[in-house]
């Protein structure tokens, strides 16, 4: 009888895991990581103009495409060329609000550049009915940005 409580708890936990997988949390993370892989590949091979297509209209409400292109160019001069990245943290949540309904994915990455490493935080959003996630927030932190 003591084990029956444990078995029920294990069944409930398993059901919750199955439901979470079914509600898109794992898919959201995977899809967000695919956008970042494409984004970093574009920066490494095709330049910033191609990478800018990964950003959504919400991002450019605060910073114009030209300003962001210039900022990425300056960052590249300081940090060096992109080498690799690793996702070190993530969150996925469904939301509905005045900016729209959809799925938001937050990814924290450790990024290696040829001169200096950086920690980059991305917020991606996929509206209901949209075909892909778009970057709506991007923060770049590196000790190299405070020196030199």
C-alpha positions in Angstrom: 0.0 0.0 0.0 2.9 2.4 0.7 4.0 2.0 -2.9 0.6 2.8 -4.4 0.9 6.5 -3.4 4.3 6.6 -5.1 2.9 4.9 -8.3 0.0 7.4 -8.4 2.5 10.3 -8.0 4.7 8.8 -10.8 1.7 8.5 -13.1 0.6 12.0 -12.5 4.1 13.3 -13.1 4.3 11.3 -16.3 1.0 12.7 -17.5 2.2 16.3 -16.8 5.4 15.7 -18.8 3.4 14.3 -21.7 1.0 17.2 -21.7 3.8 19.8 -21.6 5.5 18.1 -24.5 2.2 18.2 -26.4 1.5 21.9 -25.7 4.5 23.0 -27.7 7.1 23.9 -25.0 9.7 21.5 -26.4 8.8 22.4 -30.0 9.0 26.1 -29.1 12.5 25.7 -27.7 13.6 23.6 -30.7 12.2 26.1 -33.2 13.7 29.1 -31.4 17.1 27.4 -31.5 16.7 26.8 -35.2 16.2 30.5 -35.8 19.3 31.3 -33.8 21.4 28.7 -35.7 20.2 30.3 -38.9 20.8 33.8 -37.5 24.4 33.1 -36.5 25.1 31.2 -39.8 23.9 34.3 -41.6 26.2 36.6 -39.6 29.1 34.2 -40.2 28.6 33.8 -43.9 26.3 36.4 -45.5 26.6 39.4 -43.3 24.3 41.5 -41.2 21.7 42.3 -44.0 20.7 38.7 -44.2 20.7 38.3 -40.4 18.4 41.4 -40.1 15.6 39.4 -41.7 15.4 37.2 -38.5 14.2 40.3 -36.5 10.6 41.2 -36.2 8.8 44.5 -36.7 8.5 44.8 -32.9 12.3 44.9 -32.6 12.6 47.8 -35.1 10.1 49.9 -33.3 12.8 51.0 -30.9 15.9 50.7 -33.1 15.9 51.2 -36.9 17.4 48.5 -39.1 20.2 50.9 -40.1 21.1 51.7 -36.5 21.1 47.9 -35.6 23.2 47.1 -38.6 25.8 49.7 -37.5 25.7 48.4 -33.9 26.3 44.8 -35.1 29.2 46.0 -37.3 30.8 47.8 -34.3 30.2 44.7 -32.1 31.8 42.5 -34.7 34.9 44.8 -34.8 35.2 44.6 -31.1 34.3 41.0 -30.4 35.6 39.4 -33.7 34.0 37.0 -36.1 31.4 34.5 -34.9 32.8 31.1 -34.0 30.1 29.1 -32.1 27.3 29.4 -29.6 25.7 27.2 -26.9 22.2 27.7 -25.4 22.7 27.9 -21.6 19.2 28.8 -20.6 15.7 28.9 -22.0 12.0 29.6 -21.3 8.9 29.1 -23.4 5.5 30.5 -22.7 2.2 31.0 -24.5 0.7 34.5 -24.2 -2.2 36.7 -25.3 -2.1 40.4 -24.9 -2.3 43.7 -26.6 0.8 43.0 -28.7 -0.7 39.8 -30.0 -1.2 36.2 -29.1 1.4 33.5 -29.7 4.4 31.9 -28.2 7.4 33.6 -26.7 10.8 31.9 -26.4 13.7 33.3 -24.4 17.1 31.9 -25.0 20.3 32.7 -23.3 23.5 31.8 -25.2 27.2 31.8 -24.5 28.7 33.0 -27.8 32.3 32.6 -28.8 33.8 35.2 -31.1 37.3 35.3 -32.4 38.5 38.0 -30.0 36.1 37.8 -27.0 33.2 35.8 -25.7 29.7 37.2 -25.0 26.5 36.3 -23.4 23.5 37.0 -25.6 19.9 37.0 -24.6 17.3 36.6 -27.3 13.5 36.9 -27.1 11.7 35.4 -30.0 8.0 35.6 -30.7 5.8 33.6 -33.0 2.3 35.0 -33.5 -0.6 32.6 -33.9 -0.8 31.7 -37.6 2.8 32.9 -38.3 5.2 30.6 -40.1 8.3 31.3 -38.0 9.7 32.9 -34.9 11.1 36.4 -35.1 13.7 38.0 -32.8 11.9 40.8 -30.9 14.6 41.3 -28.2 18.4 40.9 -28.3 20.9 41.9 -25.6 24.6 41.4 -25.9 26.9 41.4 -22.9 30.7 41.1 -22.9 33.4 42.4 -20.6 35.2 43.4 -23.8 32.5 46.0 -24.4 33.5 47.8 -21.2 37.2 47.8 -22.0 39.4 48.8 -24.9 
